[in-house]
């Protein structure tokens, strides 16, 4: 496990000794190595752009690598709470390790912002809040586009883990009552280097569309396998794949693909009155000034959104409690659940005591890869 410090970390050395009570400490578990490092690294880079203080208090950020391993994520989260005395937990960038952090958050009463969609129903994850759109919200956008374009039969080719199963479940919820149905379901592991067998099976019935549920550059491999098998129907990808890594690795094979994403990914193409337009352009301008044109990606956007949320709720929580206390952690939770609508890069969230997913069904946008670039599709 690698201990990695962001530009903001100020010598927090594995124990709470010497940490000023007024400092606000944040522990972040990310996949900086392993199969989803393409998600974790841009999040780390975006965190380095966060303000160094909020509400007049210094922000200390500790980042640990979980290598996409839930066991590592659990160890990281426990270390953050026990040794670093964090006020806020964040991470991970993949669903299985994010669930592991959520369990520690629930056990210790620590607010948790996750960078991967998990089940944040209050009975299961009472201290956790999604910064990505839930699989249910994004399923709404995909199912609506499928219906609009005449899709009736759908194949599923997705991760054999919580992310894949959540998306499959929620797509079935959104397809209920329509004439669309899944006709094949095939799964693969994040670490698999080939899905030839699954691709053969999922294309055998020639469904109108195939939904790939994968993330980062790893989403290109199953897509290319479908094209190599001669599949000519529509191919959809989830918001886990909504980065240019898909086009970089997939090349011409991913041309024409439909990808669901948060609105900030195509910030310039949004109408002027879109609630995310201004906040998304602020992030895009700062990010691409540093990393170059077209370098934005949704994972850095999640980290940016987390900073916007913190700037909203920390000043409120500071009015009633001091950082480093149980009362402050509770005040942060209350502030978030009563903040009202917050426009973000990825849409507008409105967290409440009973809604920790935040986003509404109209959040997701459908993009198509056209000539190696994103093109926003009409609603």
MOKA-V86093 format. One record per residue. RES is the residue in three letters. SS is DSSP state (H for helix, E for strand, L for the rest). PSI is psi in whole degrees, -180 to 180 (NA if undefined). D_CENTER is the distance of its C-alpha to the mean C-alpha in whole Angstrom. Layout:
[[RES/SS/PSI/D_CENTER] [RES/SS/PSI/D_CENTER]]
//
This chain:
[[UNK/L/132/22] [UNK/L/132/22] [UNK/E/113/22] [UNK/E/130/20] [UNK/L/136/21] [UNK/L/175/19] [UNK/L/-15/22] [UNK/L/-15/22] [UNK/L/132/23] [UNK/L/75/27] [UNK/L/54/28] [UNK/L/111/27] [UNK/L/54/29] [UNK/L/0/28] [UNK/L/165/29] [UNK/L/-5/30] [UNK/L/127/33] [UNK/L/-4/34] [UNK/L/123/30] [UNK/L/141/32] [UNK/L/-33/31] [UNK/L/-18/30] [UNK/L/142/27] [UNK/E/118/23] [UNK/E/132/22] [UNK/E/126/18] [UNK/E/127/17] [UNK/E/120/14] [UNK/E/123/13] [UNK/E/152/12] [UNK/L/91/13] [UNK/L/-13/15] [UNK/L/170/17] [UNK/L/-173/17] [UNK/L/-19/15] [UNK/L/30/12] [UNK/H/-25/13] [UNK/H/-18/12] [UNK/H/-41/9] [UNK/H/-38/10] [UNK/H/-47/13] [UNK/H/-29/12] [UNK/H/-46/10] [UNK/H/-43/13] [UNK/H/-35/15] [UNK/H/-36/13] [UNK/H/-32/14] [UNK/L/-15/18] [UNK/L/-1/18] [UNK/L/157/18] [UNK/L/149/21] [UNK/L/-9/23] [UNK/E/150/24] [UNK/E/133/24] [UNK/L/25/26] [UNK/L/3/29] [UNK/E/142/27] [UNK/E/140/26] [UNK/E/122/22] [UNK/E/127/22] [UNK/E/126/19] [UNK/E/125/19] [UNK/E/129/17] [UNK/E/146/18] [UNK/E/128/17] [UNK/L/-5/16] [UNK/L/28/16] [UNK/L/22/14] [UNK/L/118/17] [UNK/H/-34/16] [UNK/H/-44/20] [UNK/H/-40/19] [UNK/H/-39/16] [UNK/H/-46/19] [UNK/H/-43/21] [UNK/H/-48/19] [UNK/H/-40/18] [UNK/H/-39/22] [UNK/H/-44/23] [UNK/H/-46/21] [UNK/H/-45/23] [UNK/H/-48/26] [UNK/L/-44/27] [UNK/L/-8/25] [UNK/L/49/25] [UNK/L/153/22] [UNK/L/-26/21] [UNK/E/138/17] [UNK/E/145/15] [UNK/E/153/11] [UNK/E/177/9] [UNK/L/-163/9] [UNK/L/-2/6] [UNK/L/149/8] [UNK/H/-47/9] [UNK/H/-49/12] [UNK/H/-27/12] [UNK/H/-38/10] [UNK/H/-36/13] [UNK/H/-42/15] [UNK/H/-39/14] [UNK/H/-37/14] [UNK/H/-42/18] [UNK/H/-39/19] [UNK/H/-44/18] [UNK/H/-39/20] [UNK/H/-35/23] [UNK/H/-5/23] [UNK/L/49/22] [UNK/L/128/20] [UNK/E/139/17] [UNK/E/120/13] [UNK/E/121/10] [UNK/E/145/7] [UNK/L/7/4] [UNK/L/143/4] [UNK/L/126/6] [UNK/L/171/9] [UNK/L/106/13] [UNK/L/28/13] [UNK/L/140/17] [UNK/L/-23/19] [UNK/L/-25/21] [UNK/L/-40/19] [UNK/L/71/16] [UNK/L/-18/18] [UNK/L/7/17] [UNK/E/147/13] [UNK/E/133/11] [UNK/E/131/8] [UNK/L/-29/6] [UNK/L/159/4] [UNK/L/146/7] [UNK/L/158/9] [UNK/H/-28/10] [UNK/H/-44/13] [UNK/H/-45/13] [UNK/H/-30/11] [UNK/H/-35/14] [UNK/H/-47/17] [UNK/H/-42/16] [UNK/H/-48/17] [UNK/H/-39/20] [UNK/H/-41/21] [UNK/H/-40/21] [UNK/H/-46/23] [UNK/H/-43/25] [UNK/H/-33/26] [UNK/L/11/27] [UNK/L/16/29] [UNK/L/134/27] [UNK/L/-35/28] [UNK/E/137/28] [UNK/E/138/24] [UNK/E/148/24] [UNK/E/128/21] [UNK/E/100/20] [UNK/E/172/17] [UNK/E/140/16] [UNK/L/57/18] [UNK/L/-168/16] [UNK/H/-38/14] [UNK/H/-48/11] [UNK/H/-45/14] [UNK/H/-37/16] [UNK/H/-44/14] [UNK/H/-43/13] [UNK/H/-45/17] [UNK/H/-47/18] [UNK/H/-30/16] [UNK/H/-40/18] [UNK/H/-35/21] [UNK/H/-46/21] [UNK/H/-23/20] [UNK/H/-11/23] [UNK/L/135/25] [UNK/L/-1/29] [UNK/L/180/28] [UNK/L/16/30] [UNK/L/148/27] [UNK/E/153/26] [UNK/E/132/25] [UNK/E/-9/28] [UNK/E/146/26] [UNK/E/116/24] [UNK/E/143/23] [UNK/E/157/21] [UNK/E/160/20] [UNK/L/153/19] [UNK/L/-30/16] [UNK/L/-4/19] [UNK/L/142/22] [UNK/L/-2/23] [UNK/L/143/25] [UNK/L/33/24] [UNK/H/-48/28] [UNK/H/-44/29] [UNK/H/-39/26] [UNK/H/-40/26] [UNK/H/-42/30] [UNK/H/-42/29] [UNK/H/-25/27] [UNK/H/-9/29] [UNK/L/-38/32] [UNK/L/5/32] [UNK/L/60/31] [UNK/L/158/28] [UNK/L/-34/28] [UNK/E/155/24] [UNK/E/131/22] [UNK/E/121/18] [UNK/E/127/16] [UNK/E/96/13] [UNK/L/-176/12] [UNK/L/156/10] [UNK/L/-152/11] [UNK/L/-21/15] [UNK/H/-15/15] [UNK/H/-17/15] [UNK/H/-35/18] [UNK/H/-51/20] [UNK/H/-31/20] [UNK/H/-48/21] [UNK/H/-35/23] [UNK/H/-39/25] [UNK/H/-43/25] [UNK/H/-41/27] [UNK/H/-27/29] [UNK/L/1/30] [UNK/L/15/31] [UNK/L/132/29] [UNK/L/-2/29] [UNK/L/-173/27] [UNK/E/142/24] [UNK/E/128/21] [UNK/E/144/17] [UNK/E/154/14] [UNK/L/177/11] [UNK/H/-14/8] [UNK/H/-17/7] [UNK/H/8/10] [UNK/L/54/10] [UNK/L/166/12] [UNK/H/-8/15] [UNK/H/-33/15] [UNK/H/-44/16] [UNK/H/-36/19] [UNK/H/-45/20] [UNK/H/-38/20] [UNK/H/-26/21] [UNK/H/-140/24] [UNK/H/-20/26] [UNK/H/-25/25] [UNK/H/1/21] [UNK/L/133/24] [UNK/L/-8/23] [UNK/L/149/20] [UNK/E/132/18] [UNK/E/129/14] [UNK/E/144/12] [UNK/E/171/10] [UNK/L/156/10] [UNK/H/-26/13] [UNK/H/-21/13] [UNK/H/-31/13] [UNK/H/50/16] [UNK/H/-43/17] [UNK/H/-26/21] [UNK/H/-6/21] [UNK/L/147/21] [UNK/L/154/24] [UNK/L/-29/25] [UNK/L/7/25] [UNK/L/132/21] [UNK/L/-24/20] [UNK/L/-7/17] [UNK/H/-55/19] [UNK/H/-47/21] [UNK/H/-36/18] [UNK/H/-42/16] [UNK/H/-33/19] [UNK/H/-46/19] [UNK/H/-47/16] [UNK/H/-43/17] [UNK/H/-47/21] [UNK/H/-44/20] [UNK/H/-48/18] [UNK/H/-19/20] [UNK/H/-36/23] [UNK/H/-42/22] [UNK/H/-3/20] [UNK/L/161/22] [UNK/L/142/22] [UNK/L/23/19] [UNK/L/-4/17] [UNK/L/153/14] [UNK/L/158/11] [UNK/H/-24/7] [UNK/H/-42/6] [UNK/H/-34/9] [UNK/H/-36/9] [UNK/H/-41/6] [UNK/H/-39/9] [UNK/H/-44/12] [UNK/H/-38/11] [UNK/H/-39/11] [UNK/H/-35/14] [UNK/H/-42/15] [UNK/H/-45/15] [UNK/H/-40/17] [UNK/H/-21/19] [UNK/H/-43/20] [UNK/H/-28/20] [UNK/H/-47/22] [UNK/H/-32/25] [UNK/H/-47/26] [UNK/H/-34/25] [UNK/H/-19/28] [UNK/L/-20/30] [UNK/L/-9/31] [UNK/L/161/30] [UNK/L/142/30] [UNK/L/153/27] [UNK/L/8/27] [UNK/L/158/28] [UNK/H/-38/27] [UNK/H/-37/28] [UNK/H/-40/26] [UNK/H/-41/23] [UNK/H/-36/24] [UNK/H/-36/25] [UNK/H/-45/21] [UNK/H/-46/20] [UNK/H/-40/23] [UNK/H/-41/22] [UNK/H/-41/18] [UNK/H/-9/20] [UNK/L/13/22] [UNK/L/-21/21] [UNK/L/-171/21] [UNK/L/134/19] [UNK/E/111/17] [UNK/E/132/16] [UNK/E/172/13] [UNK/L/-40/12] [UNK/L/8/10] [UNK/E/-171/12] [UNK/E/129/15] [UNK/E/151/14] [UNK/L/80/17] [UNK/L/145/16] [UNK/L/179/19] [UNK/L/-25/21] [UNK/L/-3/20] [UNK/L/100/17] [UNK/L/4/14] [UNK/L/-35/12] [UNK/L/-50/13] [UNK/L/152/12] [UNK/L/169/15] [UNK/L/-22/16] [UNK/L/9/17] [UNK/L/-49/14] [UNK/L/143/13] [UNK/E/151/15] [UNK/E/125/16] [UNK/E/152/17] [UNK/E/143/20] [UNK/E/113/20] [UNK/E/120/24] [UNK/L/41/26] [UNK/L/23/23] [UNK/E/165/21] [UNK/E/136/19] [UNK/E/117/21] [UNK/E/131/20] [UNK/L/145/21] [UNK/L/149/23] [UNK/L/NA/22]]
//
